Amino acid sequence: MKRFIFLFAIALLMPPAPQANAASTAQQEIQSVQYLIGTWNCAHTVGTFSGTYTTTYANALDNRWIKQTYDFPATSDGPPMQAEYFMGYDEPHQAWVRFGAMTTGQYFPIRMTDTGNGWSWKYESFFTRHRPETPGSDATFTRVSDSQYTVNGPTYKENGTGPLVTEHHVCKKVS
């Protein structure tokens, strides 16, 4: 009996074993991507078109979201464009989400899947008759280092009717 009481007392003093599948919190996940905060210069190619743009990441909405702002300079084909995106972590679903809107009127709800060094993105549609669900991912964000990342995808018809092209972006942190 004394041995049982001794073992029981030791068990009470031991810290609890860590849970193998502990759920992530939004705060933990947002903290894990703080390397993004700052300004990045990016170069991109899409088919025969290439250019540069600046994107800035900042904590937003009580540090539960990251706001990304894009600034695309004017080109020979059109005026400057801007975009704003919010990335956050959905605790109940244990998944990242991203929502964006552009000065062109386009908008994008995106599901994100953590790949360990970035995300794969799946563009969603509120109107499935216009964009049927397709398997897989549409684009992949890859963290190369704390000061560089790449985005490959999506793939679509150039100008809506031309040959298939895939976006390629390389971004480097400047501040």
C-alpha positions in Angstrom: 0.0 0.0 0.0 2.8 2.4 0.9 4.4 1.7 -2.6 1.1 2.6 -4.3 0.8 5.9 -2.3 4.4 6.7 -3.2 3.9 6.1 -6.9 0.6 8.0 -6.9 2.3 11.0 -5.2 5.1 10.9 -7.8 2.5 10.8 -10.6 0.8 13.9 -9.2 4.1 15.8 -9.1 5.0 15.0 -12.7 4.1 17.5 -15.4 1.4 16.4 -17.8 2.6 14.7 -21.0 2.3 16.9 -24.0 -0.6 16.3 -26.3 0.5 14.9 -29.6 -2.4 16.6 -31.5 -2.8 19.9 -29.6 -4.8 22.3 -31.6 -3.0 25.4 -32.9 -4.3 28.8 -31.9 -4.6 31.8 -34.3 -2.2 33.6 -32.1 0.4 30.8 -32.5 0.0 30.6 -36.2 0.1 34.3 -36.8 3.3 34.4 -34.7 4.9 31.7 -36.8 4.7 33.9 -40.0 6.0 37.2 -38.5 8.9 37.0 -40.9 6.5 38.3 -43.5 5.9 41.6 -41.7 7.6 44.4 -43.8 8.0 45.5 -47.4 8.9 43.1 -50.2 10.0 43.8 -53.8 8.7 41.2 -56.2 9.3 40.2 -59.8 6.8 38.2 -61.7 6.3 36.5 -65.1 3.0 35.4 -66.6 3.4 33.9 -70.1 5.1 36.6 -72.1 4.4 39.4 -69.6 6.8 40.3 -66.8 7.0 43.1 -64.3 7.7 44.1 -60.7 5.6 45.2 -57.8 5.8 45.9 -54.1 3.9 44.2 -51.4 3.7 45.0 -47.7 2.6 42.8 -44.8 1.4 44.2 -41.5 -0.4 42.8 -38.4 -4.0 43.8 -38.4 -7.3 43.5 -36.4 -5.8 43.0 -33.0 -2.9 40.8 -34.4 -5.3 38.1 -35.4 -4.9 38.8 -39.2 -2.1 39.8 -41.5 -2.9 42.5 -44.0 -1.1 42.3 -47.3 -1.1 45.3 -49.6 0.0 45.1 -53.2 1.1 48.1 -55.3 1.5 47.4 -59.1 3.0 50.2 -61.1 1.4 51.4 -64.4 2.3 49.4 -67.5 2.0 50.1 -71.2 -1.2 48.1 -71.0 -2.8 50.0 -68.1 -2.9 52.2 -65.0 -1.4 51.3 -61.6 -3.3 48.7 -59.6 -3.6 48.0 -55.9 -4.9 45.0 -53.9 -5.5 44.2 -50.3 -5.6 40.7 -48.8 -6.2 39.4 -45.3 -4.7 36.1 -44.1 -5.8 34.5 -40.9 -6.0 31.2 -39.1 -9.4 29.6 -38.6 -9.0 27.8 -35.3 -12.1 25.6 -35.4 -11.1 24.3 -38.8 -7.3 24.3 -38.0 -6.6 25.9 -41.4 -5.4 29.2 -43.0 -7.7 31.4 -45.0 -7.0 34.4 -47.3 -9.4 37.0 -48.7 -8.5 39.6 -51.3 -9.8 42.4 -53.4 -8.3 44.4 -56.2 -8.9 47.8 -57.8 -9.9 45.9 -61.0 -12.9 44.7 -59.1 -11.6 41.1 -58.8 -11.9 39.3 -55.5 -10.5 36.1 -54.2 -11.6 33.8 -51.3 -8.7 31.3 -50.8 -8.3 28.2 -48.7 -4.7 27.7 -47.6 -3.0 24.4 -46.7 0.2 24.5 -44.6 3.0 22.7 -46.5 5.6 23.1 -43.7 7.5 25.8 -45.6 4.6 27.8 -47.0 1.1 27.1 -48.3 -0.7 25.7 -51.2 -3.6 27.9 -52.2 -7.0 26.8 -53.5 -9.1 29.6 -55.0 -12.7 29.2 -54.1 -15.8 30.6 -55.7 -19.1 31.8 -54.2 -20.6 30.9 -57.5 -19.7 27.3 -58.5 -21.5 27.5 -61.8 -18.8 29.9 -62.9 -15.9 27.9 -61.5 -16.5 24.3 -60.7 -14.5 22.7 -57.9 -11.3 21.2 -59.1 -9.0 18.9 -57.0 -5.5 19.9 -55.9 -4.1 23.4 -55.4 -4.0 26.4 -57.7 -0.8 28.1 -56.4 2.0 27.4 -54.0 3.7 29.9 -51.7 7.1 28.7 -50.7 9.3 30.3 -48.0 12.9 30.2 -49.3 14.2 32.1 -46.2 13.1 34.9 -43.9 13.9 37.3 -46.7 12.7 35.5 -49.8 9.7 33.6 -51.0 8.2 32.3 -54.3 4.7 31.9 -55.6 4.0 29.5 -58.5 0.5 29.5 -59.9 -2.3 29.8 -60.7 -2.5 28.6 -64.3 -5.1 30.1 -66.6 -5.7 31.2 -70.2 -3.8 34.3 -71.1 -6.2 37.2 -71.4 -9.1 34.7 -70.9 -8.8 33.1 -74.3 -5.1 32.5 -75.2 -2.8 29.7 -74.3 -2.4 28.4 -70.7 0.1 30.5 -68.7 1.3 30.0 -65.1 2.2 32.9 -62.8 5.7 32.9 -61.2 6.7 35.4 -58.5 9.9 35.9 -56.6 9.8 38.3 -53.6 12.7 39.6 -51.6 12.3 41.5 -48.3 13.6 45.1 -48.3 12.6 46.3 -44.8 
